[in-house]
Amino acid sequence: MKTFSVRTLTLVLALSVSVVVHAEDKPQDIVDTAVAAGSFKTLVAAVKAADLVETLKGKGPFTVFAPTDEAFAKLPKETLESLLKPENKKKLAAILTYHVVSGKVMAKDVVKLSEAKTVQGSSVKIAVKDGKVMVDGATVAKADIECTNGVIHVIDTVIIPK
């Protein structure tokens, strides 16, 4: 049986942690970042169902207002199940592209806007209320998750075009 000194084990653990941290810090595209985060499983499933994976892995840049799994859970279960059906692919794509703005708009720039035109074609309303950024009534829970092809701003509600 091999024995190691505490110093050797500490060094091995430190190197292991360093490798993990650096691997996670490496920027990825919007889709891979969402997958890696683990809190966007429903969004990723919807992006796949709407055939938008290649678009959101594309050059961009894009700004995505990304609803979490908890945000999707606020929708009636039947609504979500219906949207994920192949026959509703266009409607799902319209909803998802309503969460996307062309260009890389960081939080410091978002707060200066009152609206932004989405890839879907309509505009989302942007406001700052009580120090929080609101996008069509959804609160930005976390901003400026940088990706190789844009930025993600996490929102707490799925926004629906009118």
Backbone torsions as a table, in degrees:
resi	resn	phi	psi	omega
1	MET	NA	130.2	179.4
2	LYS	-80.0	144.2	174.6
3	THR	-117.4	144.3	-179.9
4	PHE	-123.9	147.5	176.5
5	SER	-76.9	160.3	177.4
6	VAL	-59.1	-37.9	-179.5
7	ARG	-63.2	-43.1	179.5
8	THR	-64.3	-44.6	179.1
9	LEU	-64.2	-40.0	178.5
10	THR	-61.9	-43.1	179.6
11	LEU	-64.0	-44.7	179.3
12	VAL	-62.0	-45.2	178.6
13	LEU	-63.9	-41.8	179.6
14	ALA	-62.3	-42.6	178.0
15	LEU	-65.6	-39.9	179.0
16	SER	-62.8	-46.0	179.4
17	VAL	-63.4	-41.6	-179.9
18	SER	-60.6	-43.5	179.6
19	VAL	-63.0	-43.8	179.6
20	VAL	-63.4	-46.3	-178.8
21	VAL	-62.1	-45.3	-178.5
22	HIS	-68.3	-33.7	178.0
23	ALA	-65.2	-39.3	179.6
24	GLU	-73.4	-27.5	-178.2
25	ASP	-77.3	-17.4	-178.6
26	LYS	-64.7	121.9	-178.2
27	PRO	-61.5	142.2	177.7
28	GLN	-127.1	170.6	177.0
29	ASP	-71.5	175.5	-174.5
30	ILE	-59.8	-45.8	-177.8
31	VAL	-65.2	-48.4	-178.7
32	ASP	-64.8	-34.2	177.0
33	THR	-65.3	-43.4	178.9
34	ALA	-63.7	-42.3	178.5
35	VAL	-62.5	-46.8	-177.1
36	ALA	-64.8	-31.3	-178.0
37	ALA	-65.0	-33.4	177.8
38	GLY	82.1	-9.4	-178.3
39	SER	-106.8	12.2	-179.1
40	PHE	-125.3	33.3	-177.3
41	LYS	-59.6	-42.9	-179.1
42	THR	-68.0	-42.3	177.8
43	LEU	-60.2	-46.0	-179.7
44	VAL	-63.1	-42.3	177.7
45	ALA	-61.4	-41.2	179.9
46	ALA	-67.4	-41.0	177.8
47	VAL	-61.1	-40.9	177.2
48	LYS	-65.6	-46.0	-178.5
49	ALA	-62.6	-30.0	-179.4
50	ALA	-91.4	3.7	-178.4
51	ASP	57.3	42.7	-179.7
52	LEU	-108.3	5.0	-177.3
53	VAL	-59.5	-51.7	-177.3
54	GLU	-62.1	-37.1	178.1
55	THR	-61.4	-49.4	-177.1
56	LEU	-77.2	-8.4	171.8
57	LYS	-96.0	-4.9	-177.5
58	GLY	-70.1	-177.5	-173.6
59	LYS	-60.3	-40.3	-178.5
60	GLY	69.9	-145.1	3.0
61	PRO	-79.9	155.1	178.7
62	PHE	-127.3	151.9	168.4
63	THR	-114.7	122.1	-177.9
64	VAL	-114.7	125.2	171.3
65	PHE	-91.5	98.1	-168.5
66	ALA	-96.5	113.8	175.9
67	PRO	-74.0	138.2	178.1
68	THR	-75.9	173.2	174.7
69	ASP	-59.0	-37.7	178.9
70	GLU	-64.5	-35.2	177.5
71	ALA	-65.0	-43.7	178.2
72	PHE	-66.2	-31.3	-179.9
73	ALA	-66.0	-19.6	177.6
74	LYS	-71.7	-23.2	178.5
75	LEU	-72.4	148.6	173.4
76	PRO	-58.5	137.2	-176.2
77	LYS	-53.3	-40.9	-178.6
78	GLU	-64.0	-36.8	-179.8
79	THR	-62.7	-48.7	-180.0
80	LEU	-63.4	-45.6	179.0
81	GLU	-59.5	-41.0	179.6
82	SER	-65.3	-43.9	-179.5
83	LEU	-62.8	-31.0	-177.1
84	LEU	-81.0	-5.0	178.5
85	LYS	-74.5	143.3	-178.6
86	PRO	-53.4	-35.6	-178.5
87	GLU	-70.2	-12.6	179.1
88	ASN	-108.2	19.4	-176.2
89	LYS	-57.7	-41.5	-179.1
90	LYS	-66.3	-41.2	179.5
91	LYS	-65.5	-42.6	177.9
92	LEU	-62.6	-44.4	179.2
93	ALA	-61.2	-39.3	178.9
94	ALA	-63.5	-42.4	178.9
95	ILE	-65.5	-45.3	-178.2
96	LEU	-66.5	-42.2	-179.2
97	THR	-72.1	-14.8	172.7
98	TYR	-70.5	-17.1	178.0
99	HIS	-92.1	3.1	-173.9
100	VAL	-121.7	133.7	176.2
101	VAL	-118.8	138.5	176.2
102	SER	-68.6	142.2	179.9
103	GLY	94.1	165.8	-179.9
104	LYS	-102.4	103.2	-177.1
105	VAL	-108.5	105.7	-179.2
106	MET	-78.5	162.6	-175.5
107	ALA	-54.2	-40.9	-178.7
108	LYS	-61.9	-25.6	178.0
109	ASP	-91.1	-35.2	179.3
110	VAL	-58.5	-42.5	-176.5
111	VAL	-65.1	-16.6	179.2
112	LYS	-86.8	-9.0	-175.9
113	LEU	-96.5	153.0	172.3
114	SER	-106.0	-17.5	174.8
115	GLU	-161.8	164.4	177.9
116	ALA	-146.2	135.6	179.3
117	LYS	-76.9	130.6	-178.5
118	THR	-92.3	166.2	176.4
119	VAL	-62.5	-28.7	179.0
120	GLN	-66.0	-26.5	177.8
121	GLY	119.4	-28.2	176.9
122	SER	-86.5	170.2	177.4
123	SER	-108.2	145.5	173.0
124	VAL	-96.7	145.0	176.6
125	LYS	-86.0	136.9	179.6
126	ILE	-123.3	133.3	179.7
127	ALA	-148.3	155.3	173.3
128	VAL	-110.5	118.9	-179.5
129	LYS	-127.3	126.1	-179.4
130	ASP	51.6	38.9	177.7
131	GLY	79.0	4.5	-179.8
132	LYS	-114.4	140.7	177.9
133	VAL	-83.4	130.3	-179.9
134	MET	-116.0	135.9	176.1
135	VAL	-122.6	108.8	-176.6
136	ASP	49.2	39.4	178.0
137	GLY	89.4	-13.0	176.3
138	ALA	-85.2	141.2	178.5
139	THR	-90.9	134.3	174.3
140	VAL	-76.9	112.2	-176.8
141	ALA	-85.6	-31.4	178.8
142	LYS	-150.6	134.0	-176.3
143	ALA	-116.8	164.4	169.5
144	ASP	61.3	46.3	170.8
145	ILE	-85.8	101.3	-173.9
146	GLU	-75.5	139.0	178.5
147	CYS	-127.8	166.9	-179.3
148	THR	-66.7	-23.1	-178.5
149	ASN	-122.6	27.3	177.1
150	GLY	149.6	-148.9	-176.1
151	VAL	-145.7	147.9	176.0
152	ILE	-113.5	135.2	169.6
153	HIS	-117.8	121.8	-176.7
154	VAL	-79.2	130.5	177.6
155	ILE	-120.9	157.4	-173.4
156	ASP	-95.8	1.4	-177.5
157	THR	-146.4	143.5	174.0
158	VAL	-75.3	128.3	179.4
159	ILE	-98.2	139.7	-174.6
160	ILE	-119.0	129.1	177.9
161	PRO	-65.0	148.6	-179.1
162	LYS	-88.7	NA	NA
